[in-house]
């Protein structure tokens, strides 16, 4: 019940008199009934102030929810963009261009040329995946081993070594990661492990992948043993 006494308005039978005007939101927040005005305040006026107070609280709550939702959307959208950018691979017109234009594969490109070109290495038409060892990986074989491969009399051996690094289908890093092993062009198998971003193939690590119109080139840090 509301009581009016002169120029003061009290709320309920346990009202306390304070000499200074109080903020209505403070009265409600403390769940107490205090003197709120030095002028008469009738029930209909108090109902109006209550309406304004709760409408303000509702608006502020909606604003906070909108701000939180906006932050969450921004975080999720950023993560989505990051995920997309991480799976985007460098490209080349074709497998040969991917090999011959990459400085890391200069030695491998020389072996392919000595073997008679990529057309000789690939066993069939269509798309292929090539696991190309880096210069360092080939040099780790030793000068004698590299010299034997470059010897024209050992061309058959060289072609088989190169075919051992090719698979007659297009395999992206994602597809490779789903395989436990792969069978190369000379029908030999080698193990595959790891994830799309951290692949291990034939005992070596995939350092980089290149997408082309007729397949993929995965640069590896080892020579696959067959």
Sine and cosine of phi, psi and omega as CSV:
sin_phi,cos_phi,sin_psi,cos_psi,sin_omega,cos_omega
0.00,0.00,0.53,-0.85,-0.01,-1.00
-0.98,-0.21,0.66,-0.75,0.03,-1.00
-0.82,-0.57,0.70,-0.72,0.06,-1.00
-0.91,-0.42,0.74,-0.68,0.02,-1.00
-0.68,-0.73,0.97,-0.23,-0.03,-1.00
0.91,0.42,-0.86,-0.52,-0.03,-1.00
-0.98,-0.17,0.26,0.97,-0.01,-1.00
-0.91,-0.42,0.50,-0.87,0.07,-1.00
-0.87,-0.50,0.78,-0.62,0.03,-1.00
-0.92,-0.39,0.51,-0.86,0.04,-1.00
-0.91,-0.41,0.94,-0.33,0.06,-1.00
0.99,0.15,0.19,-0.98,-0.09,-1.00
-0.98,0.21,-0.19,0.98,-0.06,-1.00
-0.92,-0.39,0.50,0.87,-0.01,-1.00
-0.92,0.39,0.56,-0.83,0.09,-1.00
-0.92,-0.38,0.62,-0.78,-0.03,-1.00
-1.00,-0.03,0.82,-0.58,0.12,-0.99
-0.90,-0.45,0.68,-0.73,-0.08,-1.00
-0.94,0.35,-0.40,0.92,-0.04,-1.00
-0.97,-0.24,0.48,-0.88,0.05,-1.00
-0.91,0.42,0.58,-0.81,0.00,-1.00
-0.93,-0.36,0.52,-0.85,0.09,-1.00
-0.95,0.33,0.74,-0.68,-0.03,-1.00
-0.86,0.50,-0.62,0.78,-0.02,-1.00
-0.89,0.45,-0.53,0.85,0.03,-1.00
-0.93,0.37,-0.67,0.74,0.03,-1.00
-0.86,0.50,-0.71,0.71,-0.04,-1.00
-0.94,0.34,-0.66,0.75,-0.02,-1.00
-0.89,0.46,-0.60,0.80,0.00,-1.00
-0.99,0.14,-0.08,1.00,-0.02,-1.00
0.81,0.59,0.60,0.80,0.04,-1.00
-0.82,-0.57,0.34,-0.94,0.02,-1.00
-0.94,-0.35,0.93,-0.36,0.00,-1.00
-0.87,-0.49,0.21,-0.98,0.15,-0.99
-0.88,0.47,0.82,-0.57,-0.07,-1.00
-0.91,-0.42,-0.06,1.00,-0.02,-1.00
-0.37,-0.93,0.51,-0.86,0.09,-1.00
-1.00,-0.03,0.08,1.00,0.05,-1.00
-0.86,-0.52,0.44,-0.90,-0.01,-1.00
-0.83,0.55,0.72,-0.69,0.03,-1.00
-0.80,-0.60,0.92,-0.40,-0.05,-1.00
-1.00,0.04,0.34,-0.94,-0.05,-1.00
-0.78,0.63,-0.68,0.74,-0.03,-1.00
-0.91,0.42,-0.54,0.84,0.05,-1.00
-0.93,0.38,-0.68,0.74,0.00,-1.00
-0.90,0.44,-0.62,0.79,0.04,-1.00
-0.88,0.47,-0.61,0.79,0.03,-1.00
-0.90,0.45,-0.72,0.70,0.00,-1.00
-0.90,0.43,-0.60,0.80,0.07,-1.00
-0.89,0.46,-0.67,0.74,0.01,-1.00
-0.86,0.50,-0.72,0.69,0.00,-1.00
-0.89,0.46,-0.67,0.74,-0.03,-1.00
-0.87,0.48,-0.76,0.64,-0.06,-1.00
-0.95,0.32,-0.51,0.86,0.09,-1.00
-0.90,0.43,-0.64,0.77,0.04,-1.00
-0.90,0.43,-0.69,0.72,0.02,-1.00
-0.88,0.47,-0.64,0.77,0.00,-1.00
-0.91,0.43,-0.68,0.74,0.01,-1.00
-0.89,0.45,-0.69,0.72,0.01,-1.00
-0.90,0.44,-0.62,0.78,0.03,-1.00
-0.90,0.44,-0.67,0.74,0.01,-1.00
-0.91,0.41,-0.60,0.80,0.03,-1.00
-0.91,0.41,-0.65,0.76,0.04,-1.00
-0.90,0.43,-0.67,0.74,0.02,-1.00
-0.89,0.45,-0.65,0.76,0.01,-1.00
-0.91,0.42,-0.67,0.74,0.01,-1.00
-0.89,0.45,-0.69,0.73,0.01,-1.00
-0.90,0.44,-0.66,0.75,0.01,-1.00
-0.90,0.43,-0.61,0.79,0.00,-1.00
-0.91,0.42,-0.67,0.74,0.02,-1.00
-0.89,0.45,-0.70,0.72,0.00,-1.00
-0.88,0.47,-0.68,0.73,0.01,-1.00
-0.89,0.46,-0.67,0.74,-0.01,-1.00
-0.89,0.46,-0.67,0.74,0.00,-1.00
-0.90,0.44,-0.73,0.69,-0.01,-1.00
-0.90,0.43,-0.65,0.76,0.00,-1.00
-0.91,0.40,-0.62,0.79,0.03,-1.00
-0.90,0.43,-0.66,0.75,0.02,-1.00
-0.91,0.42,-0.62,0.79,0.03,-1.00
-0.90,0.45,-0.70,0.71,0.02,-1.00
-0.90,0.44,-0.63,0.77,0.02,-1.00
-0.89,0.45,-0.68,0.74,0.02,-1.00
-0.89,0.46,-0.66,0.75,0.00,-1.00
-0.92,0.40,-0.67,0.74,-0.04,-1.00
-0.93,0.38,-0.50,0.86,-0.05,-1.00
-0.95,0.32,-0.41,0.91,-0.05,-1.00
-0.99,-0.12,-0.04,1.00,0.01,-1.00
-0.98,0.21,0.84,-0.54,-0.09,-1.00
-0.99,-0.16,0.48,-0.88,0.17,-0.99
-0.90,0.43,0.45,-0.89,-0.08,-1.00
-0.83,-0.56,0.31,-0.95,0.08,-1.00
-0.56,-0.83,0.40,-0.91,-0.03,-1.00
-0.86,0.51,-0.63,0.77,-0.03,-1.00
-0.38,-0.92,0.07,-1.00,-0.05,-1.00
-0.88,0.48,-0.69,0.72,-0.03,-1.00
-0.88,0.47,-0.69,0.73,0.01,-1.00
-0.91,0.42,-0.61,0.79,0.01,-1.00
-0.89,0.46,-0.56,0.83,-0.02,-1.00
-0.99,0.15,-0.74,0.67,-0.14,-0.99
-0.97,0.24,-0.36,0.93,-0.03,-1.00
-0.99,-0.12,0.00,1.00,-0.03,-1.00
-0.98,-0.20,0.89,-0.46,-0.02,-1.00
-0.86,0.51,-0.47,0.88,-0.01,-1.00
-0.93,0.37,-0.31,0.95,-0.09,-1.00
-0.92,-0.40,0.41,0.91,-0.04,-1.00
-0.87,0.50,-0.67,0.74,0.01,-1.00
-0.93,0.36,-0.65,0.76,0.02,-1.00
-0.91,0.42,-0.65,0.76,0.03,-1.00
-0.89,0.46,-0.60,0.80,0.03,-1.00
-0.91,0.41,-0.62,0.78,0.05,-1.00
-0.91,0.41,-0.65,0.76,0.02,-1.00
-0.89,0.46,-0.67,0.74,0.00,-1.00
-0.91,0.40,-0.65,0.76,0.01,-1.00
-0.90,0.43,-0.54,0.84,-0.01,-1.00
-0.96,0.27,-0.17,0.99,0.00,-1.00
0.93,-0.36,0.18,0.98,0.02,-1.00
0.98,-0.18,0.24,-0.97,-0.06,-1.00
-0.91,0.41,-0.50,0.87,0.02,-1.00
-0.88,0.47,-0.51,0.86,0.04,-1.00
-0.97,0.23,-0.58,0.81,-0.04,-1.00
-0.94,0.34,-0.70,0.71,-0.05,-1.00
-0.96,0.28,0.76,-0.64,-0.13,-0.99
-0.98,0.17,-0.31,0.95,-0.04,-1.00
-0.43,-0.90,0.26,-0.96,0.02,-1.00
-0.97,0.25,0.22,-0.98,0.00,-1.00
0.95,-0.31,-0.24,-0.97,-0.07,-1.00
-1.00,0.04,0.55,-0.84,-0.01,-1.00
-0.67,-0.74,0.29,-0.96,0.16,-0.99
-0.85,-0.53,0.78,-0.63,-0.02,-1.00
-0.91,-0.43,0.80,-0.60,0.11,-0.99
-0.99,-0.16,0.99,-0.16,-0.17,-0.99
-0.99,-0.15,0.87,-0.49,0.05,-1.00
-0.93,0.36,0.56,-0.83,0.04,-1.00
-0.95,0.30,0.18,-0.98,0.07,-1.00
-0.83,0.56,-0.70,0.72,-0.02,-1.00
-0.89,0.45,-0.63,0.78,0.00,-1.00
-0.90,0.43,-0.65,0.76,0.01,-1.00
-0.95,0.32,-0.64,0.77,0.01,-1.00
-0.91,0.42,-0.47,0.88,0.01,-1.00
-0.92,0.39,-0.26,0.96,0.06,-1.00
-0.94,0.34,-0.39,0.92,-0.02,-1.00
0.97,-0.23,0.40,-0.92,-0.05,-1.00
-0.90,0.43,-0.63,0.78,-0.02,-1.00
-0.89,0.45,-0.73,0.69,-0.01,-1.00
-0.88,0.47,-0.68,0.73,0.02,-1.00
-0.92,0.40,-0.61,0.79,0.03,-1.00
-0.90,0.43,-0.62,0.78,0.04,-1.00
-0.90,0.44,-0.64,0.77,-0.01,-1.00
-0.93,0.36,-0.55,0.83,-0.02,-1.00
-0.99,0.15,-0.15,0.99,0.00,-1.00
-0.94,0.33,0.82,-0.57,0.00,-1.00
-0.84,0.55,-0.46,0.89,0.01,-1.00
-0.95,0.32,-0.28,0.96,-0.02,-1.00
-0.95,-0.31,0.49,0.87,-0.06,-1.00
-0.87,0.49,-0.65,0.76,0.00,-1.00
-0.87,0.49,-0.67,0.74,0.04,-1.00
-0.88,0.48,-0.70,0.71,-0.01,-1.00
-0.88,0.47,-0.71,0.71,0.00,-1.00
-0.87,0.50,-0.66,0.76,0.01,-1.00
-0.92,0.39,-0.62,0.78,0.05,-1.00
-0.88,0.47,-0.70,0.71,0.00,-1.00
-0.92,0.38,-0.65,0.76,0.05,-1.00
-0.91,0.42,-0.45,0.89,0.06,-1.00
-0.92,0.38,-0.20,0.98,0.03,-1.00
-0.96,-0.29,0.21,0.98,0.01,-1.00
-0.84,-0.55,0.53,-0.85,0.07,-1.00
-0.81,-0.59,0.77,-0.64,-0.10,-0.99
-0.98,0.22,0.80,0.61,0.14,-0.99
-0.26,-0.97,0.38,-0.93,0.00,-1.00
-0.99,0.12,0.89,-0.46,-0.05,-1.00
-0.83,-0.56,0.95,-0.32,0.07,-1.00
-0.95,0.30,0.25,-0.97,0.06,-1.00
-0.82,0.58,-0.61,0.79,0.02,-1.00
-0.90,0.44,-0.70,0.71,0.01,-1.00
-0.92,0.40,-0.64,0.77,0.02,-1.00
-0.88,0.48,-0.66,0.75,-0.05,-1.00
-0.90,0.43,-0.35,0.94,-0.01,-1.00
-1.00,0.05,-0.07,1.00,-0.02,-1.00
-0.98,-0.18,0.59,-0.80,0.10,-1.00
-1.00,0.07,-0.44,0.90,0.05,-1.00
-0.37,-0.93,0.32,-0.95,0.02,-1.00
-0.78,-0.63,0.50,-0.87,0.05,-1.00
-0.95,-0.32,0.84,-0.55,-0.06,-1.00
-0.99,0.11,-0.12,-0.99,-0.10,-1.00
-0.96,0.29,-0.19,0.98,0.08,-1.00
-0.95,-0.32,0.36,0.93,0.10,-0.99
0.89,0.46,0.54,0.84,0.12,-0.99
-0.95,-0.32,0.58,-0.81,-0.02,-1.00
-0.98,-0.21,0.53,-0.85,0.12,-0.99
-0.66,-0.75,0.48,-0.88,-0.13,-0.99
-0.98,0.20,0.49,-0.87,0.07,-1.00
-0.76,-0.65,0.66,-0.75,0.06,-1.00
-0.49,-0.87,0.17,-0.99,0.04,-1.00
0.99,-0.11,-0.20,-0.98,-0.03,-1.00
-0.93,-0.37,0.05,-1.00,-0.02,-1.00
-0.84,0.55,-0.60,0.80,-0.04,-1.00
-1.00,-0.10,-0.02,1.00,-0.03,-1.00
-0.53,-0.85,0.94,0.33,-0.12,-0.99
-1.00,-0.03,0.64,-0.77,0.14,-0.99
-0.88,-0.47,0.81,-0.58,-0.05,-1.00
-0.75,-0.66,0.83,-0.56,0.03,-1.00
0.85,0.53,0.51,0.86,-0.01,-1.00
1.00,0.06,-0.01,1.00,0.00,-1.00
-0.85,-0.53,0.24,-0.97,-0.03,-1.00
-1.00,-0.10,0.66,-0.75,0.11,-0.99
-0.98,0.18,0.90,-0.44,-0.06,-1.00
-1.00,0.02,-0.53,0.85,-0.08,-1.00
-0.31,-0.95,0.52,-0.85,0.03,-1.00
-0.81,-0.59,0.63,-0.78,-0.01,-1.00
-0.80,-0.60,0.77,-0.64,0.01,-1.00
-0.99,-0.11,0.71,-0.70,0.05,-1.00
-0.76,-0.65,0.10,-1.00,0.00,-1.00
-0.93,0.36,-0.43,0.90,-0.02,-1.00
-0.89,-0.45,0.46,0.89,0.11,-0.99
0.62,-0.79,-0.40,-0.92,-0.03,-1.00
-0.76,-0.66,0.53,-0.85,0.18,-0.98
-0.89,-0.47,0.86,-0.51,0.06,-1.00
-0.95,-0.31,0.88,-0.48,0.00,-1.00
-0.99,0.13,0.83,-0.56,-0.06,-1.00
-0.86,-0.51,0.35,-0.94,-0.08,-1.00
-0.98,-0.18,0.39,0.92,0.03,-1.00
-0.49,-0.87,0.23,-0.97,0.12,-0.99
-0.99,-0.17,0.81,-0.58,-0.04,-1.00
-0.95,0.31,0.80,-0.59,0.01,-1.00
-1.00,0.09,0.74,-0.68,0.01,-1.00
-0.87,-0.49,0.00,0.00,0.00,0.00
